[in-house]
Amino acid sequence: MGRVPITSPTAMRSLARLNRGKKYHNRIKPFDFLLSCHVKPFGYPLDVDPEKFHLVTPYVPDPECWVDLPWIDQHSGKQYEITTEGFHGSRGVARVKTYGEVLREYEFHLGAKSADGKGKPSRKQTFGLLRRRHVRVERIIYIGRESNRLEEIEAGVIHSPESVYTEYPDPSRDEWQTQILPILKKIPIAALMRVSSRSRSMLRRAMAGRSRPRRKNQELLKSILRRLGVV
């Protein structure tokens, strides 16, 4: 379980059922706290999308009653029950993780930043002295500072960090300029014309950097390079 504040309209909308019919002073309000639970793998209820399913309920300090609280899916607004027994979820019931299971998983968790003795990424069964992995920068992407939602990501309310990032692309540093175009310049235009069925003038302008092909043509040229095994 985790305690998270109500900081978005999405969270408030999902709790409308619990507020219905209550007087204002008894309602759940913005910046109140919620309990957030983490579902066990294969513990999701039947017929739900794990990427769009997260259960919350009004914060109650007593853990003895957490299992009996009405849990609401933030995405659909539907009510579910939770359990810590069994191996998987069922219709209307989610199998959530216990603290004991989290501690047992920690022993075999993946170390994304570590490498084994041969320099390969460490895995669940890797043992011995680990070292830091080397980082190779392929490209730079500018993103906004949406740090106000990082707490929701860490709490599991938002499953994908990419969903809160705002990208600010730099045309001089995108994939086309840094990876695709340098490789295309090494291929004879006649060969590109034959495999792509595109005009000589369009390919000449693109390879000279005087103009950027349309998105459809960019994808076509990238797919050709993938088939050739150079990307």
C-alpha positions as CSV (number, residue, x, y, z in Angstrom):
1,M,0.0,0.0,0.0
2,G,1.0,3.6,-0.5
3,R,-0.4,7.0,0.5
4,V,-0.8,9.5,-2.3
5,P,-2.5,12.9,-2.3
6,I,-5.3,13.8,-4.7
7,T,-3.6,16.3,-7.0
8,S,-5.4,15.8,-10.3
9,P,-9.0,16.0,-11.7
10,T,-8.6,12.4,-12.9
11,A,-8.3,11.2,-9.4
12,M,-11.3,13.2,-8.2
13,R,-13.5,12.0,-11.1
14,S,-12.8,8.4,-10.2
15,L,-14.1,8.9,-6.7
16,A,-17.4,10.5,-7.7
17,R,-19.2,7.3,-6.7
18,L,-17.9,7.5,-3.1
19,N,-18.9,11.2,-2.8
20,R,-22.4,10.7,-4.2
21,G,-25.1,11.6,-1.7
22,K,-22.7,12.8,1.0
23,K,-22.7,16.3,2.5
24,Y,-19.7,18.5,1.6
25,H,-17.8,18.1,4.9
26,N,-18.0,14.3,4.5
27,R,-16.8,14.2,0.9
28,I,-13.4,13.4,-0.4
29,K,-11.8,16.7,-1.5
30,P,-8.7,17.8,-3.5
31,F,-5.4,17.3,-1.6
32,D,-7.0,14.7,0.7
33,F,-5.0,11.4,0.9
34,L,-5.8,8.2,-0.9
35,L,-4.6,4.6,-0.3
36,S,-3.0,3.1,-3.4
37,C,-2.4,-0.7,-3.7
38,H,-0.1,-2.6,-6.0
39,V,-1.6,-5.6,-7.8
40,K,0.4,-8.9,-8.0
41,P,1.4,-10.1,-11.5
42,F,-1.5,-12.1,-12.8
43,G,-3.6,-10.7,-10.0
44,Y,-5.7,-8.4,-12.1
45,P,-9.4,-9.0,-12.3
46,L,-10.7,-10.7,-15.4
47,D,-11.4,-8.5,-18.5
48,V,-9.3,-5.5,-17.4
49,D,-6.3,-3.9,-19.1
50,P,-3.3,-4.0,-16.6
51,E,-1.9,-0.8,-18.2
52,K,-5.2,1.0,-17.5
53,F,-6.1,-0.3,-14.1
54,H,-5.2,1.1,-10.7
55,L,-7.1,0.8,-7.4
56,V,-7.4,3.6,-4.9
57,T,-9.6,4.2,-1.8
58,P,-9.9,7.0,0.8
59,Y,-7.1,7.0,3.3
60,V,-7.7,5.0,6.5
61,P,-4.8,4.7,8.9
62,D,-5.9,1.3,10.4
63,P,-4.4,-1.5,8.1
64,E,-6.8,-4.1,9.7
65,C,-9.7,-2.8,7.6
66,W,-7.9,-2.1,4.3
67,V,-9.1,-5.4,2.7
68,D,-12.7,-4.5,3.5
69,L,-12.6,-1.0,2.0
70,P,-14.4,-0.1,-1.3
71,W,-11.6,0.1,-3.9
72,I,-12.2,2.2,-7.1
73,D,-10.4,1.8,-10.4
74,Q,-9.2,5.2,-11.4
75,H,-9.6,4.6,-15.1
76,S,-13.1,3.1,-15.2
77,G,-14.6,4.3,-11.9
78,K,-15.8,0.7,-11.2
79,Q,-15.6,-0.7,-7.7
80,Y,-13.6,-3.8,-6.9
81,E,-12.6,-5.9,-3.9
82,I,-9.0,-6.9,-3.0
83,T,-7.5,-10.0,-1.5
84,T,-4.1,-11.2,-0.3
85,E,-5.0,-14.9,-0.8
86,G,-4.6,-17.2,-3.8
87,F,-2.3,-16.8,-6.8
88,H,-4.4,-14.7,-9.2
89,G,-7.4,-12.3,-9.5
90,S,-10.9,-13.2,-10.3
91,R,-14.0,-11.4,-11.5
92,G,-14.4,-8.3,-9.5
93,V,-11.5,-9.1,-7.2
94,A,-7.8,-8.1,-7.4
95,R,-5.0,-10.1,-5.8
96,V,-2.7,-7.5,-4.3
97,K,0.9,-7.8,-3.1
98,T,1.7,-8.2,0.6
99,Y,4.7,-6.6,2.3
100,G,6.2,-10.1,2.7
101,E,6.0,-10.7,-1.0
102,V,7.6,-7.4,-1.8
103,L,10.5,-8.3,0.6
104,R,10.9,-11.7,-1.0
105,E,10.9,-10.2,-4.5
106,Y,13.6,-7.8,-3.5
107,E,16.2,-10.6,-3.2
108,F,15.9,-11.4,-6.9
109,H,15.0,-8.0,-8.3
110,L,16.7,-6.8,-11.5
111,G,19.6,-4.4,-11.1
112,A,19.2,-2.3,-14.2
113,K,22.3,-0.2,-13.4
114,S,24.6,-3.1,-12.7
115,A,26.6,-5.5,-14.9
116,D,28.0,-8.9,-14.1
117,G,31.7,-10.0,-14.3
118,K,31.5,-10.1,-18.1
119,G,30.0,-6.7,-18.5
120,K,26.5,-8.0,-19.4
121,P,23.3,-6.7,-17.7
122,S,22.7,-8.4,-14.4
123,R,19.7,-10.7,-14.1
124,K,17.7,-12.2,-11.3
125,Q,20.1,-15.0,-10.8
126,T,23.3,-13.0,-11.2
127,F,25.6,-13.2,-8.1
128,G,29.1,-12.0,-7.2
129,L,30.7,-8.6,-7.4
130,L,28.7,-6.3,-9.7
131,R,29.9,-3.2,-11.4
132,R,28.2,-0.3,-13.1
133,R,27.1,-0.6,-16.7
134,H,28.5,1.6,-19.3
135,V,26.2,4.1,-20.8
136,R,26.2,4.9,-24.6
137,V,24.3,8.0,-25.6
138,E,22.4,7.4,-28.9
139,R,20.4,10.6,-29.0
140,I,19.3,13.5,-26.8
141,I,15.6,14.2,-26.2
142,Y,14.5,17.3,-24.4
143,I,11.6,16.8,-22.0
144,G,9.6,19.1,-19.7
145,R,10.0,19.2,-16.0
146,E,6.8,17.4,-15.0
147,S,8.3,16.5,-11.6
148,N,5.0,17.2,-9.9
149,R,3.7,13.9,-11.2
150,L,6.8,11.8,-10.3
151,E,5.2,10.9,-7.0
152,E,2.2,9.4,-8.8
153,I,4.6,7.3,-11.0
154,E,6.5,6.0,-8.0
155,A,3.3,5.2,-6.2
156,G,2.1,3.2,-9.2
157,V,-0.9,5.5,-9.9
158,I,0.6,6.2,-13.4
159,H,2.0,3.0,-14.9
160,S,4.0,4.6,-17.8
161,P,6.4,7.5,-17.1
162,E,6.3,8.3,-20.9
163,S,2.6,9.4,-20.4
164,V,3.6,12.4,-18.3
165,Y,6.6,13.6,-20.4
166,T,6.3,16.4,-22.8
167,E,8.9,16.1,-25.5
168,Y,10.5,19.1,-27.2
169,P,12.1,17.8,-30.3
170,D,15.3,19.4,-31.7
171,P,15.3,18.9,-35.5
172,S,19.1,19.0,-35.6
173,R,19.4,16.1,-33.1
174,D,16.5,13.8,-34.1
175,E,16.9,10.2,-35.4
176,W,16.7,11.3,-39.0
177,Q,19.6,13.7,-38.8
178,T,21.9,11.7,-36.5
179,Q,21.3,8.1,-37.6
180,I,19.3,7.7,-40.8
181,L,20.7,10.5,-43.1
182,P,24.4,9.7,-42.5
183,I,23.8,6.1,-43.6
184,L,21.7,7.1,-46.6
185,K,24.6,9.3,-47.9
186,K,26.8,6.2,-48.2
187,I,24.3,4.4,-50.5
188,P,24.3,5.2,-54.3
189,I,21.2,7.1,-55.4
190,A,20.5,4.6,-58.2
191,A,20.2,1.8,-55.6
192,L,17.9,3.9,-53.4
193,M,15.7,4.7,-56.4
194,R,15.4,1.0,-57.3
195,V,14.4,-0.2,-53.8
196,S,12.3,2.8,-52.8
197,S,10.6,3.7,-56.1
198,R,11.1,7.4,-55.2
199,S,12.3,10.1,-57.6
200,R,16.0,11.0,-58.0
201,S,15.2,14.7,-57.3
202,M,13.5,13.9,-53.9
203,L,16.4,11.6,-52.8
204,R,19.0,14.2,-53.9
205,R,17.3,17.0,-51.9
206,A,17.0,14.7,-48.8
207,M,20.6,13.4,-48.9
208,A,21.9,17.0,-49.4
209,G,20.0,18.2,-46.4
210,R,18.1,20.8,-48.5
211,S,14.7,19.4,-47.5
212,R,13.3,16.8,-45.2
213,P,11.2,14.0,-46.7
214,R,7.6,13.6,-45.6
215,R,6.9,11.3,-42.7
216,K,5.7,8.5,-45.0
217,N,9.0,8.7,-47.0
218,Q,11.1,8.8,-43.9
219,E,9.5,5.6,-42.6
220,L,10.0,4.0,-46.0
221,L,13.7,4.8,-46.1
222,K,14.1,3.7,-42.5
223,S,12.4,0.4,-43.2
224,I,14.8,-0.2,-46.1
225,L,17.8,0.4,-43.9
226,R,16.4,-2.1,-41.4
227,R,16.0,-4.7,-44.1
228,L,19.6,-4.1,-45.1
229,G,20.6,-4.6,-41.4
230,V,22.4,-1.2,-41.1
231,V,20.1,0.3,-38.5
